[in-house]
């Protein structure tokens, strides 16, 4: 992939003057992003492979804040995971102009259009009708109503074992575990029984479904349906029903 040319000075201005304030990046998030930007795009590379330990060492910041910053930046789509495993991460780093909603243009005198800071209001470029909820920006662990929307989407069944689940014995599970930077998006949260939640832990969801099949919990047909459901979930095709903006509560915290 051929990377487009840009003015590094203008990119830094866009980061400091537009993107960071509008996304409300804190000092550590800004430091992590600037460091990764410096060692990728400003050196003509799109991606970088690293571990939290090595990145924390380079920045001289403890691991937990660095991990939280990476998670937040990925949630905001400033960074994109290409590969992730317990051995490290391959991360794509985006320029401020490439971050959705920023509408920045590189070059002399370029400015960024304002980012929409509230879900349910019209964005500056008019892309989102007034009153419409952008599900891609919503933290579905934020309120009880949003959590219930995920449970309702599954229709009272465990996403994994397909058994009926009562309200007291169900919970939400991250398909991609939080330990591997799984987000609180509707694409990554499913309703499941407590037993499946405990058994799956940090295992990959497709592998867990195959384990249930080998153990006789799922039939071959149910295994196929489960794997297709995982692909549909990741593609954003299993959208929960959010009926009111008040479901969003205090905001979309990552």
C-alpha positions in Angstrom: 0.0 0.0 0.0 1.4 3.4 -1.1 1.1 6.0 1.6 0.0 9.5 0.6 2.4 12.4 1.2 1.6 14.9 3.9 3.2 17.8 5.8 4.3 16.5 9.2 4.0 20.0 10.7 0.4 20.3 9.6 -0.3 16.8 10.9 1.0 17.8 14.3 -1.1 21.0 14.3 -4.2 18.9 13.5 -3.4 16.6 16.4 -2.7 19.3 18.9 -5.3 21.9 17.8 -8.2 19.9 16.5 -8.2 16.1 17.1 -7.0 15.8 20.7 -9.3 18.5 22.1 -12.3 17.3 20.2 -11.8 13.6 21.2 -11.0 14.8 24.7 -7.7 12.8 24.8 -6.0 12.9 28.2 -2.3 13.5 28.6 -1.4 9.7 28.4 -3.7 9.0 25.5 -2.1 11.9 23.6 1.4 10.8 24.5 0.7 7.2 23.4 -0.8 8.3 20.1 1.9 10.8 19.4 4.6 8.2 20.1 3.0 5.6 17.8 2.4 8.3 15.1 6.1 9.3 15.3 7.3 5.8 14.8 4.9 4.9 12.0 3.4 7.5 9.7 6.1 10.1 10.2 8.6 7.4 9.2 6.6 6.3 6.2 5.1 3.2 7.8 1.5 2.3 8.3 1.7 -0.2 11.2 3.8 -1.1 14.2 4.1 -4.3 16.2 4.6 -4.0 20.0 3.7 -5.3 23.4 2.3 -3.2 26.3 5.4 -3.9 28.3 7.8 -2.6 25.6 5.6 0.4 24.8 5.3 1.3 28.5 9.1 1.0 28.8 9.6 3.3 25.8 7.3 5.9 27.3 8.4 5.4 30.9 4.7 5.0 31.9 3.3 2.1 33.9 1.5 -0.7 31.9 -2.0 -0.1 33.1 -2.4 3.5 31.9 -0.8 2.5 28.6 -3.1 -0.4 28.1 -6.1 1.8 28.9 -4.9 4.5 26.5 -4.5 1.9 23.7 -8.1 0.6 24.4 -9.5 4.1 24.3 -7.7 5.1 21.1 -8.9 1.9 19.4 -12.4 2.7 20.6 -12.1 6.1 19.0 -10.7 4.5 15.8 -7.5 6.5 16.0 -5.8 3.1 16.1 -6.9 -0.1 14.5 -5.9 -3.6 15.6 -4.6 -5.7 12.7 -3.5 -8.6 14.8 -3.6 -9.2 18.6 -2.4 -12.1 20.7 -0.8 -12.6 24.1 2.5 -12.2 22.3 1.9 -8.7 21.2 -0.1 -6.4 18.9 0.1 -5.3 15.3 -1.5 -1.8 15.2 -2.4 0.4 12.3 -2.0 4.1 13.2 -4.2 6.7 11.5 -3.4 10.3 10.7 -5.8 12.9 12.3 -7.3 13.4 8.8 -8.1 9.7 8.6 -10.1 9.5 11.9 -13.8 9.3 11.2 -15.6 12.6 11.8 -12.6 14.8 12.0 -12.8 15.8 8.4 -9.2 17.2 8.4 -7.2 18.0 5.3 -3.5 18.1 5.3 -1.8 21.1 3.7 -1.2 24.8 4.4 -4.1 26.5 6.2 -6.1 23.3 6.4 -8.7 23.0 9.1 -10.8 20.2 10.6 -14.6 20.4 10.7 -16.0 20.0 14.3 -16.6 16.5 15.6 -20.0 15.7 16.8 -19.6 15.4 20.6 -23.1 14.1 21.4 -24.9 11.1 20.0 -28.3 12.1 18.6 -27.3 15.5 17.3 -26.5 16.6 13.8 -22.8 16.4 13.0 -21.1 19.4 11.5 -20.9 17.9 8.0 -24.6 16.9 8.1 -23.9 13.2 7.8 -26.2 12.2 10.7 -29.9 13.2 10.8 -31.0 14.9 14.0 -32.1 12.5 16.7 -30.5 9.4 15.2 -28.3 7.3 17.4 -25.0 6.2 16.0 -24.6 2.7 17.5 -21.0 2.5 16.5 -20.2 5.2 19.1 -22.2 3.7 22.0 -20.7 2.0 25.0 -23.3 -0.8 25.7 -22.1 -1.3 29.3 -22.9 2.3 30.0 -26.5 1.9 31.3 -29.0 -0.8 32.3 -31.2 0.0 29.2 -28.2 -0.6 26.9 -27.3 -3.8 28.6 -30.9 -5.0 28.4 -30.8 -4.2 24.6 -28.0 -6.8 24.2 -29.9 -9.4 26.2 -33.1 -8.7 24.2 -31.2 -9.1 20.9 -30.4 -12.7 21.8 -34.0 -13.5 22.5 -33.5 -15.1 26.0 -31.0 -17.6 24.8 -27.3 -18.0 25.5 -25.4 -16.9 22.5 -22.9 -19.8 22.9 -24.8 -22.9 24.1 -28.3 -21.8 22.8 -30.0 -22.8 26.0 -32.8 -20.7 27.5 -31.5 -18.4 30.2 -33.4 -16.7 33.0 -32.8 -13.1 33.9 -30.8 -14.1 37.1 -28.5 -16.5 35.4 -27.5 -14.5 32.3 -24.7 -12.0 31.9 -22.8 -10.1 29.1 -19.7 -11.5 27.6 -17.0 -9.8 25.5 -16.5 -12.0 22.4 -13.0 -10.5 22.1 -11.9 -10.4 25.8 -11.1 -7.1 27.4 -7.7 -8.5 28.2 -7.1 -8.4 24.4 -8.6 -4.9 24.1 -12.2 -6.1 23.3 -14.5 -3.1 23.3 -18.0 -2.5 24.8 -19.5 -2.3 21.4 -22.7 -4.1 20.3 -20.3 -5.9 17.9 -18.4 -7.4 20.8 -21.0 -8.0 23.5 -23.3 -11.0 23.7 -25.8 -12.3 26.2 -24.9 -15.7 27.6 -25.4 -18.0 30.6 -23.1 -17.7 33.6 -21.6 -21.1 32.9 -20.5 -20.3 29.4 -19.1 -16.9 30.5 -17.0 -18.7 33.1 -15.9 -21.5 30.8 -15.0 -19.3 27.8 -12.9 -16.8 29.8 -10.2 -15.5 27.5 -10.6 -18.2 24.8 -11.3 -17.2 21.2 -15.1 -17.4 20.6 -14.9 -19.8 17.6 -12.7 -22.2 19.5 -15.1 -22.1 22.4 -18.0 -23.0 20.2 -16.0 -25.9 18.8 -15.3 -27.0 22.3 -19.0 -27.0 23.1 -19.6 -29.1 19.9 -17.0 -31.6 20.8 -18.5 -31.9 24.3 -21.9 -32.6 22.9 -23.5 -29.3 24.0 -24.0 -28.1 20.4 -25.1 -30.1 17.3 -23.2 -29.7 14.0 -26.0 -27.5 12.8 -25.9 -25.3 15.9 -22.1 -25.0 15.6 -22.4 -23.7 12.0 -25.1 -21.3 13.1 -23.0 -20.0 15.9 -20.0 -19.4 13.7 -22.1 -17.6 11.2 -23.6 -15.5 14.0 -20.1 -14.5 15.1 -19.2 -13.3 11.6 -22.5 -11.4 11.4 -21.8 -9.9 14.9 -18.4 -8.7 13.8 -19.8 -7.3 10.6 -22.3 -5.2 12.5 -25.3 -7.1 11.2 -26.7 -8.0 14.7 -27.8 -4.6 15.8 -29.7 -4.3 19.1 -32.9 -2.2 19.3 -32.2 1.0 21.1 -35.6 2.8 21.6 -34.7 6.0 23.3 -31.8 8.4 23.5 -32.1 8.4 27.3 -30.7 4.8 27.1 -27.3 6.5 26.5 -27.2 7.8 30.0 -24.3 10.0 31.0 -22.4 9.5 27.7 -20.2 7.1 25.8 -17.3 6.2 28.0 -14.7 3.9 26.4 
